[in-house]
Amino acid sequence: MRKIRWKRVWARSTSHLMGESDHDEPQVPILTQVEARLSLVIRTMWVLLHIVTCITVILGVIHQW
């Protein structure tokens, strides 16, 4: 099994484009199935964090009203 390239997975899950070197134009990296699933988990956790934070803020405002 090939080693997971964490920088590539993290860049892809945050929609950040990066090249292989300073002289490359950024291209969307092709991820393996394992890396794509890991990227999906990272992105899902990020979205859930935003949802929980927004609900907490809304409930705090309603409570103080």
Backbone as a printed PyTorch tensor [residue, N CA C, xyz], in Angstrom:
tensor([[[  0.8390,  -1.1820,   0.0000],
         [  0.0000,   0.0000,   0.0000],
         [  0.8810,   1.2420,   0.0000]],

        [[  0.5430,   2.1920,  -0.8350],
         [  1.3160,   3.4190,  -0.9390],
         [  1.0850,   4.3090,   0.2720]],

        [[  2.1260,   5.0110,   0.6670],
         [  2.0400,   5.9170,   1.8050],
         [  1.1300,   7.1060,   1.4620]],

        [[  0.2690,   7.4840,   2.3970],
         [ -0.6390,   8.6140,   2.1900],
         [  0.1680,   9.9010,   2.2640]],

        [[ -0.0220,  10.7770,   1.2960],
         [  0.6370,  12.0790,   1.3070],
         [ -0.2990,  13.0740,   1.9770]],

        [[ -0.0330,  13.3570,   3.2470],
         [ -0.9150,  14.1690,   4.0640],
         [ -1.0780,  15.5830,   3.5290]],

        [[  0.0080,  16.1750,   3.0070],
         [ -0.1060,  17.5270,   2.4750],
         [ -1.0920,  17.5780,   1.3150]],

        [[ -1.0470,  16.5870,   0.4560],
         [ -1.9380,  16.5420,  -0.6960],
         [ -3.3890,  16.3340,  -0.2570]],

        [[ -3.5960,  15.4430,   0.7050],
         [ -4.9470,  15.1820,   1.2050],
         [ -5.5080,  16.4290,   1.8830]],

        [[ -4.6990,  17.0700,   2.7410],
         [ -5.1690,  18.2640,   3.4420],
         [ -5.4670,  19.3910,   2.4460]],

        [[ -4.5970,  19.6030,   1.4680],
         [ -4.8180,  20.6440,   0.4680],
         [ -6.0990,  20.3850,  -0.3140]],

        [[ -6.3200,  19.1550,  -0.6760],
         [ -7.5170,  18.8170,  -1.4510],
         [ -8.7790,  18.9710,  -0.6170]],

        [[ -8.7270,  18.5810,   0.6600],
         [ -9.9310,  18.6540,   1.4820],
         [-10.2960,  20.0880,   1.8380]],

        [[ -9.3360,  20.9980,   1.7770],
         [ -9.6260,  22.4070,   2.0400],
         [ -9.7710,  23.2020,   0.7460]],

        [[ -9.8620,  22.5310,  -0.3730],
         [-10.0300,  23.1480,  -1.6980],
         [ -8.8840,  24.0850,  -2.0530]],

        [[ -7.6940,  23.7680,  -1.5820],
         [ -6.5090,  24.5630,  -1.8750],
         [ -5.7220,  23.8710,  -2.9920]],

        [[ -5.3550,  24.6290,  -4.0140],
         [ -4.6040,  24.0560,  -5.1270],
         [ -3.1210,  24.2780,  -4.9000]],

        [[ -2.3200,  23.2610,  -5.1350],
         [ -0.8760,  23.3950,  -5.0020],
         [ -0.1930,  22.5300,  -6.0420]],

        [[  0.9940,  22.9720,  -6.4770],
         [  1.7840,  22.2220,  -7.4370],
         [  2.7800,  21.3160,  -6.7270]],

        [[  3.5380,  20.5600,  -7.4910],
         [  4.5470,  19.6770,  -6.9180],
         [  5.8100,  20.4400,  -6.5270]],

        [[  6.0910,  21.5440,  -7.2300],
         [  7.2680,  22.3570,  -6.9080],
         [  6.9130,  23.8320,  -7.0800]],

        [[  7.8760,  24.7180,  -6.8420],
         [  7.6310,  26.1550,  -6.9630],
         [  7.4070,  26.5900,  -8.4070]],

        [[  7.8160,  25.7680,  -9.3680],
         [  7.7280,  26.1440, -10.7770],
         [  6.5080,  25.5480, -11.4770]],

        [[  5.7450,  24.7270, -10.7850],
         [  4.5330,  24.1220, -11.3550],
         [  3.3460,  25.0640, -11.2050]],

        [[  2.4260,  24.9680, -12.1260],
         [  1.1370,  25.6220, -11.9280],
         [  0.2980,  24.6690, -11.0830]],

        [[ -0.4640,  25.2070, -10.1490],
         [ -1.2890,  24.3130,  -9.3300],
         [ -2.2930,  23.5480, -10.1850]],

        [[ -2.3880,  22.2790,  -9.9250],
         [ -3.3770,  21.4280, -10.5810],
         [ -4.1190,  20.6780,  -9.4900]],

        [[ -5.3180,  20.2880,  -9.7930],
         [ -6.0740,  19.5100,  -8.8240],
         [ -5.4230,  18.1350,  -8.7290]],

        [[ -4.9000,  17.7850,  -7.5450],
         [ -4.2200,  16.4980,  -7.4360],
         [ -5.2070,  15.3300,  -7.5020]],

        [[ -4.7770,  14.2770,  -8.1340],
         [ -5.5720,  13.0600,  -8.2040],
         [ -5.3020,  12.2670,  -6.9330]],

        [[ -6.3560,  11.9400,  -6.2110],
         [ -6.2150,  11.2000,  -4.9690],
         [ -6.5840,   9.7370,  -5.1790]],

        [[ -5.9170,   8.8880,  -4.4170],
         [ -6.3130,   7.4830,  -4.4090],
         [ -7.6280,   7.3690,  -3.6530]],

        [[ -8.2560,   6.1970,  -3.6830],
         [ -9.5270,   5.9970,  -2.9810],
         [ -9.3680,   6.2030,  -1.4770]],

        [[ -8.2660,   5.7210,  -0.9120],
         [ -8.0220,   5.8820,   0.5220],
         [ -7.8600,   7.3610,   0.8580]],

        [[ -7.0770,   8.0820,   0.0580],
         [ -6.8720,   9.5030,   0.2930],
         [ -8.1690,  10.2880,   0.0920]],

        [[ -8.9720,   9.9060,  -0.8830],
         [-10.2430,  10.5900,  -1.1350],
         [-11.2070,  10.3800,   0.0280]],

        [[-11.2360,   9.1840,   0.5810],
         [-12.1010,   8.9250,   1.7410],
         [-11.6420,   9.7130,   2.9540]],

        [[-10.3240,   9.7860,   3.1550],
         [ -9.7830,  10.5720,   4.2580],
         [-10.1160,  12.0460,   4.0720]],

        [[-10.0070,  12.5360,   2.8540],
         [-10.3510,  13.9190,   2.5540],
         [-11.8350,  14.1710,   2.8290]],

        [[-12.6800,  13.2230,   2.5020],
         [-14.1120,  13.3470,   2.7650],
         [-14.3880,  13.4100,   4.2640]],

        [[-13.6960,  12.6140,   5.0500],
         [-13.8660,  12.6370,   6.5070],
         [-13.4300,  13.9920,   7.0680]],

        [[-12.2890,  14.5070,   6.6020],
         [-11.8010,  15.8030,   7.0730],
         [-12.8050,  16.8950,   6.7310]],

        [[-13.3020,  16.9070,   5.5190],
         [-14.2500,  17.9320,   5.0770],
         [-15.5680,  17.8100,   5.8390]],

        [[-16.0430,  16.5820,   6.0900],
         [-17.2750,  16.3670,   6.8310],
         [-17.1480,  16.8670,   8.2620]],

        [[-16.0270,  16.5760,   8.9000],
         [-15.8000,  17.0500,  10.2680],
         [-15.7720,  18.5820,  10.2960]],

        [[-15.1750,  19.2080,   9.3020],
         [-15.1040,  20.6650,   9.2280],
         [-16.5110,  21.2730,   9.0930]],

        [[-17.3360,  20.6990,   8.2490],
         [-18.6970,  21.1960,   8.0610],
         [-19.5130,  20.9950,   9.3400]],

        [[-19.3860,  19.8350,   9.9780],
         [-20.1110,  19.5860,  11.2290],
         [-19.6810,  20.5560,  12.3240]],

        [[-18.4020,  20.8930,  12.3830],
         [-17.9170,  21.8700,  13.3560],
         [-18.5920,  23.2230,  13.1340]],

        [[-18.7240,  23.6360,  11.8850],
         [-19.3880,  24.9000,  11.5660],
         [-20.8600,  24.8690,  11.9610]],

        [[-21.5310,  23.7750,  11.7050],
         [-22.9450,  23.6520,  12.0490],
         [-23.1390,  23.7200,  13.5570]],

        [[-22.3340,  22.9750,  14.3030],
         [-22.4360,  22.9720,  15.7680],
         [-22.1360,  24.3620,  16.3230]],

        [[-21.1260,  25.0310,  15.7840],
         [-20.7830,  26.3710,  16.2410],
         [-21.9240,  27.3490,  15.9880]],

        [[-22.5110,  27.3070,  14.8100],
         [-23.6220,  28.2070,  14.4930],
         [-24.8300,  27.9440,  15.3920]],

        [[-25.1590,  26.6870,  15.6130],
         [-26.2910,  26.3550,  16.4820],
         [-26.0250,  26.8410,  17.9050]],

        [[-24.7840,  26.6790,  18.3950],
         [-24.4210,  27.1350,  19.7340],
         [-24.5720,  28.6510,  19.8560]],

        [[-24.1150,  29.3800,  18.8680],
         [-24.2330,  30.8420,  18.8880],
         [-25.7010,  31.2610,  18.8510]],

        [[-26.4910,  30.6440,  17.9880],
         [-27.9150,  30.9710,  17.8790],
         [-28.6380,  30.6860,  19.1940]],

        [[-28.3780,  29.5240,  19.7930],
         [-29.0220,  29.1920,  21.0600],
         [-28.5760,  30.1290,  22.1800]],

        [[-27.3200,  30.5540,  22.1530],
         [-26.8420,  31.5170,  23.1520],
         [-27.5410,  32.8520,  23.0300]],

        [[-27.7550,  33.2990,  21.8080],
         [-28.4540,  34.5660,  21.5930],
         [-29.9120,  34.4540,  22.0340]],

        [[-30.5600,  33.3570,  21.6880],
         [-31.9570,  33.1540,  22.0810],
         [-32.0710,  33.0880,  23.6100]],

        [[-31.1370,  32.4240,  24.2560],
         [-31.1540,  32.2920,  25.7100],
         [-30.9910,  33.6360,  26.4120]],

        [[-30.1560,  34.5080,  25.8620],
         [-29.9110,  35.8190,  26.4680],
         [-30.9750,  36.8450,  26.1150]],

        [[-31.8380,  36.5360,  25.1950],
         [-32.8350,  37.4810,  24.7070],
         [-33.8250,  37.7590,  25.7230]]])
